[in-house]
Amino acid sequence: MKAWALPATVIVAIEYATALLIGWLVGFRYTIPFGSYLIVALVIVSFGLVAFVSWRLLSAIRFGNVPLDLQRFAPFAVGVILVALQMGVLGWTKTMLAATHYWADPFLANLDRSLFGTDPWRLFISFNGPIFDRAYVTWLPVKFSLLVALVCAPESPKKARAMLSYFLIMLTGSIGQYALPSAGPLFHQPVPLNQWVADSRDYLWQAYVTGHGRVGSGISAMPSMHVAIAMWMALVVRAYVPKLAVLGFGYLILIFIGSIALGWHYATDSIAAVGIALLAWNISAVSAARLERRRTALAS
């Protein structure tokens, strides 16, 4: 197992243990959606395996004596399954957050007003155009494309740092949301909604009312996982392709402003998310360095 995989597995296990504890406390009134995520992960792994085997066989035909070496495929399979399991537990903990009755919304709304003099989404209402919608819609495919590229990348301290920081950010979102449970402005304030945001809000609201753990369901504002992962993506792009760092941070700015302008998050949600991502990135640097030293010591 690769150096980052074991601590990532421990992180996911901690999340499930916490989710089970929360589920027990609230009487397991909310369904567990991890099955859907796991099925998707297994399908992706299956397609990946077919592609990997086909590539190795074609290489053997062309160049001769190319071993199948399925161990090179293992990081991809492990990474995809762990990401899926973590998405599942995040969905479950977000769904169970309804049991808190979202008591922190008034506090966060007032904090925003004290910092900005008004509800921050009002500052962007004059140019709340489709660019923010489109950026938000691309967030999920961009995130998974980057994750797939990472799990396929050669093992290195850089990769270990990127993978560990991702799992740490998701851990913070899964458990940390209970510190200030909130639904966000568009559930509590007269935020003008376009059709996509309105449809998405209705989907989340129906899941909230029924208590069903649908794929992508769960209402949670603090911290903003969209912004935290966008920050993580910018840092990964800077680490791997410094010349494209401006694109990564430009995308972060779009997601950051969009999270507020569309009414999904309070400004403090997104500010906190940036801090969480930076903290996870720096903690992971130390952890990755220790893992590399341990790997080098064992190899020598």
DAJOMO-V298873 format. One record per residue. N is the residue number from 1. PHI is phi in whole degrees, -180 to 180 (999 if undefined). Layout:
BEGIN
N|PHI  N|PHI
END
This chain:
BEGIN
1|999  2|-67  3|-59  4|-78  5|-69  6|-66  7|-63  8|-64  9|-64  10|-63  11|-60  12|-64  13|-63  14|-62  15|-63  16|-68  17|-63  18|-65  19|-63  20|-65  21|-64  22|-63  23|-60  24|-65  25|-66  26|-100  27|77  28|49  29|-83  30|-120  31|-76  32|-100  33|-92  34|-66  35|-59  36|-64  37|-65  38|-67  39|-62  40|-61  41|-62  42|-66  43|-64  44|-62  45|-63  46|-63  47|-63  48|-63  49|-64  50|-61  51|-64  52|-66  53|-63  54|-62  55|-64  56|-67  57|-67  58|-64  59|-65  60|-67  61|-65  62|-80  63|-108  64|77  65|54  66|-105  67|-66  68|-65  69|50  70|-66  71|-61  72|-72  73|-87  74|-56  75|-59  76|-64  77|-63  78|-63  79|-62  80|-64  81|-67  82|-65  83|-61  84|-64  85|-62  86|-71  87|-63  88|-63  89|-72  90|-64  91|-61  92|-68  93|-67  94|-65  95|-65  96|-72  97|-60  98|-58  99|-66  100|-83  101|61  102|49  103|-71  104|-88  105|-58  106|-59  107|-63  108|-68  109|-62  110|-67  111|-65  112|-59  113|-65  114|-69  115|-84  116|-114  117|81  118|-166  119|-68  120|-56  121|-62  122|-68  123|-69  124|-109  125|-64  126|-72  127|-130  128|-80  129|-88  130|-68  131|-60  132|-73  133|-57  134|-66  135|-63  136|-64  137|-65  138|-81  139|-57  140|-65  141|-63  142|-65  143|-60  144|-71  145|-63  146|-68  147|-64  148|-63  149|-61  150|-68  151|-67  152|-87  153|-72  154|-60  155|-67  156|-166  157|-58  158|-64  159|-67  160|-60  161|-63  162|-64  163|-69  164|-64  165|-65  166|-61  167|-66  168|-68  169|-62  170|-66  171|-61  172|-62  173|-66  174|-66  175|-100  176|-67  177|-63  178|-78  179|-70  180|-136  181|-65  182|-148  183|-97  184|108  185|-58  186|-70  187|-97  188|-131  189|-130  190|-79  191|-72  192|-68  193|-110  194|-84  195|-64  196|-65  197|-65  198|-63  199|-64  200|-65  201|-63  202|-64  203|-62  204|-66  205|-66  206|-64  207|-65  208|-65  209|-66  210|-86  211|76  212|-88  213|-87  214|-70  215|-63  216|79  217|-88  218|103  219|-108  220|-157  221|-104  222|-108  223|-86  224|-79  225|-72  226|-59  227|-72  228|-60  229|-73  230|-63  231|-63  232|-61  233|-62  234|-62  235|-68  236|-66  237|-61  238|-64  239|-70  240|-93  241|-134  242|-54  243|-66  244|-100  245|-58  246|-62  247|-70  248|-62  249|-77  250|-65  251|-64  252|-58  253|-62  254|-61  255|-68  256|-61  257|-66  258|-63  259|-60  260|-91  261|-64  262|-82  263|89  264|-72  265|-136  266|-73  267|-59  268|-65  269|-60  270|-76  271|-64  272|-61  273|-63  274|-61  275|-62  276|-63  277|-64  278|-65  279|-64  280|-63  281|-63  282|-75  283|-62  284|-67  285|-62  286|-66  287|-64  288|-64  289|-65  290|-66  291|-62  292|-68  293|-64  294|-66  295|-64  296|-66  297|-65  298|-69  299|-78  300|-84
END
